Amino acid sequence: MARNMVESRNAGALCSAVVVMVLAFVTAGAGLAQEASLTISGYIGDGSGRVILGIEALEQLPIVSFTTGTIWTTGERRFSGPTLASVLALVVAGDGDLNLMALNDYAMKMPRGLVGATAPIIATRIDEEPFSIVENGPFWIVFPYDESRAYRSELHFATSVWQLTEIAVLPE
């Protein structure tokens, strides 16, 4: 009987420790959206360089919002953030294609012709809220997929990089 009580207490302590660790992870994940940064590198400014933009700097640019479904989410969601074009203009990017890199080392080359005046955006919010790494954030290249059949191509889907960490501007 005494052994069962000790095992029960140890199991209770273990459960408490797991709950604390999960809460710490969730809390840290929520904070990551606020502390995140996006690196723009390559042919920017007056030559090759690197600029690091925090979420606050990105949200100082004009914000575009649209509601659309995606192949990765359930139902329609409202995505908001600066256009990729406005971010590239901010850093005086060259006209070459873009190499988009994600946190998990996924990388995809985006032809510069996909960058329009109003799409894609670098989403910093979903349904008006910042989103964490667990939710594919804090930065996600998003097109208004429901707006046009053209946005529902394999190339558009492949360049819709979530957990975006870096955009390298390639030479022309």
C-alpha positions in Angstrom: 0.0 0.0 0.0 2.8 2.4 0.9 4.6 1.7 -2.4 1.4 2.5 -4.4 1.1 5.8 -2.5 4.7 6.7 -3.4 4.2 5.7 -7.0 1.0 7.8 -7.1 2.9 10.8 -5.7 5.7 10.4 -8.2 3.2 10.1 -11.0 1.5 13.2 -9.8 4.8 15.1 -9.6 5.6 13.9 -13.1 2.2 15.1 -14.5 2.7 18.5 -12.8 6.2 18.8 -14.4 4.8 17.9 -17.8 2.0 20.5 -17.5 4.5 23.2 -16.5 6.7 22.3 -19.5 3.7 22.4 -21.9 2.6 25.8 -20.5 6.1 27.1 -20.9 6.2 25.9 -24.5 2.8 27.4 -25.4 3.7 30.7 -23.7 7.1 30.9 -25.5 5.4 30.0 -28.8 2.9 32.9 -28.4 5.8 35.3 -27.6 7.8 34.2 -30.7 5.3 35.9 -33.0 6.1 39.2 -31.3 9.9 38.7 -31.3 10.2 37.2 -34.8 12.4 38.7 -37.5 12.6 38.3 -41.2 16.0 38.6 -43.0 16.1 40.1 -46.5 19.5 39.4 -48.1 21.3 39.5 -51.5 20.9 42.2 -54.0 19.4 45.0 -51.9 20.3 48.6 -51.3 23.4 49.7 -53.3 24.8 46.2 -53.5 24.8 42.9 -51.7 23.6 43.2 -48.2 21.4 42.0 -45.4 18.5 43.7 -43.6 16.7 42.2 -40.6 13.1 43.4 -40.1 11.0 42.7 -37.0 7.3 42.2 -37.0 6.9 45.8 -35.8 8.8 47.2 -38.8 6.8 45.0 -41.2 3.5 46.2 -39.7 4.5 49.8 -40.2 4.1 49.3 -43.9 0.7 49.6 -45.5 -1.3 46.4 -44.6 -3.3 44.4 -47.1 -6.0 42.1 -45.8 -8.1 39.5 -47.6 -10.2 36.5 -46.7 -9.4 33.2 -48.5 -9.3 29.5 -48.1 -6.1 27.6 -48.4 -5.2 24.0 -49.0 -3.5 24.0 -45.6 -6.3 25.5 -43.4 -9.9 24.7 -42.7 -12.4 27.1 -44.0 -11.8 30.7 -44.9 -9.3 32.8 -42.9 -8.5 36.5 -42.9 -4.8 37.1 -43.7 -3.2 40.5 -43.1 0.3 41.8 -43.7 2.4 44.0 -46.0 2.7 43.1 -49.6 5.9 41.4 -50.6 6.3 44.2 -53.2 6.3 46.8 -50.4 8.9 44.9 -48.4 11.1 44.6 -51.4 10.7 48.3 -52.1 11.6 49.2 -48.5 15.0 47.4 -48.8 15.5 48.7 -52.4 15.7 45.1 -53.7 17.1 44.3 -57.1 14.9 42.9 -59.8 16.1 39.3 -59.6 14.1 36.2 -58.6 13.7 35.4 -54.9 14.8 32.5 -52.8 12.3 32.0 -50.0 13.6 30.1 -47.0 11.6 28.6 -44.1 12.5 27.6 -40.5 12.5 23.9 -41.4 15.1 24.6 -44.3 12.4 24.4 -47.0 13.5 26.7 -49.8 11.7 27.7 -53.0 12.7 30.0 -55.8 10.0 32.5 -56.6 10.0 34.0 -60.1 9.9 37.7 -59.7 6.9 37.8 -62.1 4.7 36.3 -59.3 5.2 39.5 -57.2 2.4 41.9 -57.9 1.3 45.2 -56.4 -1.3 43.6 -54.1 -0.2 40.0 -53.8 1.3 38.1 -52.4 1.4 39.4 -48.8 3.7 38.4 -46.0 1.0 37.5 -43.6 1.8 38.6 -40.0 -1.8 38.0 -38.7 -4.5 35.4 -39.2 -8.0 36.5 -38.3 -6.5 39.7 -36.9 -4.2 37.9 -34.5 -0.4 37.3 -34.7 0.3 33.6 -35.2 3.1 31.5 -33.8 5.5 28.9 -35.4 3.0 26.2 -34.3 0.4 27.9 -36.5 2.8 28.2 -39.5 3.9 31.7 -38.5 5.0 34.2 -37.7 5.5 35.0 -41.4 3.7 33.3 -44.3 3.7 34.2 -48.0 0.0 34.1 -48.9 -1.9 34.8 -52.1 -5.7 35.5 -52.3 -6.2 31.9 -53.7 -10.0 32.3 -53.9 -9.7 35.6 -55.9 -8.5 34.0 -59.1 -7.8 30.6 -60.6 -4.3 31.8 -61.5 -3.5 31.9 -57.7 -4.3 28.2 -57.4 -1.4 26.9 -59.5 1.3 24.5 -58.2 3.9 27.3 -58.4 1.8 29.6 -56.3 1.2 26.9 -53.7 4.9 25.9 -53.7 6.0 29.6 -53.1 3.4 30.0 -50.3 6.2 29.5 -47.8 5.1 29.5 -44.1 7.5 29.9 -41.2 9.3 32.3 -43.5 12.7 33.3 -42.1 14.6 34.7 -45.1 14.1 36.2 -48.6 17.3 36.2 -50.7 17.1 38.6 -53.7 19.0 36.8 -56.5 21.0 38.6 -59.3 19.1 39.2 -62.5 
